[in-house]
Amino acid sequence: MLQSHLLEVQKNAKKEYKMLMKELKIKDNITEELKEKDQMKWVGLMNNISNIADEIVIKKYVYEE
């Protein structure tokens, strides 16, 4: 019972993380073109939005549920 609940939470958290990453990439105009043009800037921006998405998901699934 606990294991199935934890697997469901993990699945939902991963799904939300991926959705947030897509939304944040669009919002911040992080494109493959930018990746080719300025890879260091792209990496920095991707790390930034990854941290933001992590914080949102952790807050929702660890502290509020």
C-alpha positions in Angstrom: 0.0 0.0 0.0 2.7 2.5 1.0 4.9 1.5 -1.9 2.1 2.0 -4.5 1.4 5.4 -3.0 5.0 6.4 -3.1 5.3 5.2 -6.8 2.2 7.3 -7.6 3.7 10.4 -6.0 6.9 9.8 -7.8 5.2 9.5 -11.1 3.1 12.6 -10.6 6.2 14.6 -9.4 8.2 13.6 -12.5 5.3 14.5 -14.8 4.9 17.9 -13.1 8.6 18.5 -13.3 8.7 17.8 -17.0 5.7 20.1 -17.6 7.3 22.9 -15.6 10.5 22.6 -17.5 8.7 22.9 -20.8 6.7 26.0 -19.6 9.8 27.7 -18.1 11.8 27.0 -21.3 9.1 28.7 -23.4 8.7 31.6 -20.9 12.5 32.3 -20.8 12.9 31.7 -24.5 15.5 28.9 -24.0 15.8 27.3 -27.4 18.0 24.9 -29.3 19.1 27.9 -31.3 20.4 29.5 -28.1 22.1 26.2 -27.2 24.0 26.3 -30.6 24.7 30.0 -30.4 25.8 30.3 -26.7 26.1 27.0 -25.0 27.3 28.4 -21.6 24.4 30.7 -21.4 22.0 27.9 -22.3 23.5 25.6 -19.6 23.2 28.4 -17.0 19.6 29.1 -17.9 18.7 25.4 -17.9 20.3 24.9 -14.5 18.3 27.9 -13.2 14.9 26.7 -14.4 15.7 23.1 -13.3 16.3 24.5 -9.8 13.1 26.4 -9.9 11.1 23.4 -11.1 12.7 21.2 -8.4 11.7 23.7 -5.7 8.1 23.9 -6.9 7.7 20.1 -7.1 9.4 19.5 -3.7 7.3 22.1 -2.0 4.1 20.6 -3.5 4.8 16.9 -3.0 7.0 16.9 0.2 5.7 19.8 2.3 2.1 20.3 1.3 0.7 16.9 0.6 
